[in-house]
């Protein structure tokens, strides 16, 4: 039971931070568009990556530095590009718009999940490494971390609708996009500096 609770707490501490993925889930939740699919992609991807980390893939990845370097550069370019798009939205604010292509939100979600090196760092490497401290209970630790991911993305995606009144004002989107632009761009730059 201790390993499960520790996994839940550790998983939540890594996932509950402002970033591009959480901002997308929040945005889609406020718009009430593709929320089940977005939540499922985020939580399911985390669960898969956590399982890989607990299973020992993190140790194998660190033994292949060329792969880590490639992921770092591709991820950095993607994050900086996403940060520039968020900054552009700050400069060209618009009121909350309903509609939009479901496929665009899903593709963006997949990209923010699978092209972001920090997702691998948090799930495969950090949670995978932390799980080794629980020996035979490491899978319980992993299950707790997976539960944290499911709880967080479900709460963020489906709970965001209560913020829809706030986000009908362009200024609210500007604040969110400004924070995302700063955090995501800084993260991308930090990967290559």
C-alpha positions in Angstrom: 0.0 0.0 0.0 2.9 2.4 0.8 4.4 1.9 -2.7 1.0 2.7 -4.3 0.6 5.9 -2.3 4.2 6.9 -2.9 3.7 6.4 -6.7 0.5 8.5 -6.7 2.2 11.3 -4.8 5.4 11.2 -6.9 3.4 11.0 -10.2 1.2 13.9 -9.3 4.2 16.0 -8.2 5.7 15.6 -11.7 2.6 16.1 -13.7 0.8 19.0 -12.0 3.0 21.7 -13.5 2.2 24.3 -16.2 3.3 23.2 -19.6 2.1 22.8 -23.1 0.3 19.5 -22.6 -1.6 20.7 -19.5 -2.5 23.9 -21.3 -3.9 22.0 -24.2 -6.0 19.8 -21.9 -7.2 22.9 -20.2 -8.0 24.6 -23.5 -9.9 21.7 -24.8 -11.7 21.3 -21.5 -12.8 24.9 -21.5 -13.9 24.6 -25.1 -15.6 21.3 -24.3 -14.1 19.7 -27.4 -12.6 16.3 -27.8 -12.1 16.1 -24.0 -12.5 12.3 -23.7 -10.0 11.6 -26.5 -7.5 14.2 -25.2 -7.7 12.8 -21.6 -7.3 9.3 -22.9 -4.3 10.1 -25.0 -2.5 11.9 -22.2 -3.3 9.4 -19.4 -2.8 6.3 -21.7 0.5 7.6 -23.0 1.7 8.3 -19.4 0.6 4.8 -18.3 2.6 3.2 -21.2 5.7 5.3 -20.5 5.5 4.7 -16.8 5.2 0.9 -17.4 8.3 1.1 -19.7 10.2 3.0 -17.0 9.2 0.6 -14.2 10.1 -2.3 -16.6 13.7 -0.9 -16.9 13.6 0.8 -20.3 15.0 4.0 -18.8 18.3 2.2 -18.0 18.5 0.9 -21.5 17.9 4.4 -23.0 20.7 5.9 -20.9 23.0 3.4 -22.4 22.2 4.7 -25.9 23.2 8.4 -25.8 22.7 9.0 -29.5 18.9 8.4 -29.1 18.7 10.7 -26.2 20.5 13.4 -28.1 18.2 13.1 -31.1 15.1 13.2 -28.9 16.5 16.2 -27.1 17.0 18.2 -30.3 13.7 17.3 -31.9 11.9 18.0 -28.7 13.6 21.3 -28.2 12.7 22.4 -31.7 9.1 21.4 -31.2 8.8 23.1 -27.8 10.3 26.3 -29.0 8.0 26.2 -32.0 5.0 25.7 -29.7 6.1 28.5 -27.5 6.3 30.8 -30.5 2.8 29.9 -31.4 1.6 30.6 -27.9 3.4 34.0 -27.9 1.7 34.8 -31.3 -1.7 34.1 -29.7 -0.7 36.6 -26.9 -0.1 39.2 -29.5 -3.3 38.4 -31.4 -5.8 37.6 -28.8 -9.2 36.3 -29.7 -12.3 35.6 -27.7 -13.1 32.0 -26.9 -14.0 30.3 -30.1 -16.1 27.2 -30.4 -15.5 24.8 -33.2 -12.3 23.7 -34.8 -11.0 20.5 -36.2 -11.0 17.5 -33.8 -8.1 16.0 -35.7 -6.0 19.1 -35.2 -6.4 19.0 -31.4 -5.7 15.2 -31.3 -2.6 15.5 -33.5 -1.4 18.4 -31.3 -2.0 16.4 -28.2 -0.1 13.4 -29.6 2.8 15.7 -30.6 2.9 17.5 -27.2 2.9 14.1 -25.5 5.4 12.1 -27.7 7.8 14.8 -28.9 8.3 16.4 -25.5 11.5 15.1 -24.0 10.3 16.0 -20.5 7.6 13.4 -20.8 10.2 10.8 -21.1 12.3 12.3 -18.4 9.4 12.4 -15.9 7.8 9.0 -16.8 10.5 6.6 -18.1 13.6 7.9 -16.3 12.5 9.6 -13.1 9.5 7.4 -12.2 11.3 4.3 -13.5 14.3 5.1 -11.4 12.2 5.9 -8.3 10.3 2.6 -8.7 13.5 0.7 -8.1 13.6 1.8 -4.5 10.5 -0.3 -3.9 12.0 -3.6 -5.0 9.2 -6.2 -5.6 6.6 -3.5 -5.0 7.9 -1.4 -7.9 4.8 -2.2 -10.0 2.5 -0.9 -7.2 4.5 2.3 -7.3 4.0 2.4 -11.0 0.3 1.8 -10.6 0.1 4.7 -8.2 1.9 7.0 -10.7 -0.5 5.8 -13.4 -3.5 6.5 -11.2 -2.1 10.0 -10.5 -1.9 10.7 -14.3 -5.5 9.4 -14.8 -6.8 11.5 -11.9 -5.0 14.7 -13.0 -5.9 14.6 -16.7 -9.5 13.7 -15.9 -9.9 16.5 -13.4 -8.2 19.0 -15.6 -10.0 18.1 -18.8 -13.5 17.7 -17.4 -13.1 20.2 -14.6 -12.0 23.0 -17.0 -15.6 23.6 -18.0 -16.1 25.5 -14.8 -13.5 28.0 -16.0 -15.4 28.6 -19.3 -16.8 31.9 -17.9 -13.4 33.2 -17.2 -12.0 32.1 -20.5 -14.6 33.9 -22.5 -12.4 37.0 -22.1 -9.4 37.3 -24.5 -7.3 38.6 -21.6 -7.6 35.3 -19.7 -6.3 33.4 -22.8 -3.5 35.9 -23.1 -2.4 35.3 -19.6 -2.5 31.5 -20.1 -0.8 31.7 -23.4 1.9 34.1 -22.1 2.7 31.7 -19.2 2.8 28.7 -21.7 5.0 30.6 -24.1 7.5 31.5 -21.4 7.6 28.0 -19.8 7.6 26.0 -23.0 10.2 28.1 -24.8 12.5 28.2 -21.8 12.2 24.4 -21.5 13.0 24.0 -25.1 16.0 26.2 -24.9 17.2 24.6 -21.7 17.3 21.2 -23.6 20.0 22.4 -25.9 22.0 24.9 -23.7 
